[in-house]
Amino acid sequence: MKIAAVSEDGVTISQHFGRAPFYVVVTVENDAIIAREKRDKMGHTQFSGETHTEGEDPRGHGFDPAAQSRHARMVEAISDCQVLLARGMGMGAYEYLRSKGIQPIITEIASIDEAVQAYLKGTLLNRVEKLH
């Protein structure tokens, strides 16, 4: 199993999915982390010059075709992962991840290793109230 976490420092989970510069991807076997890698991530910095159309989808921010295209580019690097850990994200990104078979989990745990262990123990809460 592969679990991705958005990060800015390689140790902690970023506060916001779209702003994080990279992913930390851990490979888990027998409830232990056996490998760790850093992968570049597209994000708000790269997309700042693109046109952002708001209100074109009745579901709200992050669901319009342009936003979904940005989400696709952000998620491409972790298409082999089953789970994504973040401490915040928009509803459009959250639903995009789900549609691609990646379970997004919004957590309050800052440490990547602690969050992974909580996930493996089945105690990691998905704080969907933090979605925006």
Secondary structure, 3 states (H helix, E strand, C coil): CEEEEEECCCCECCCCHHHCCEEEEEEEECCEEEEEEEEECCCHHHHCCCCCCCCCCCCCCCCCHHHHHHHHHHHHHHCCCCEEEECCCCHHHHHHHHHCCCEEEECCCCEHHHHHHHHHHCCCCCCHHHCC
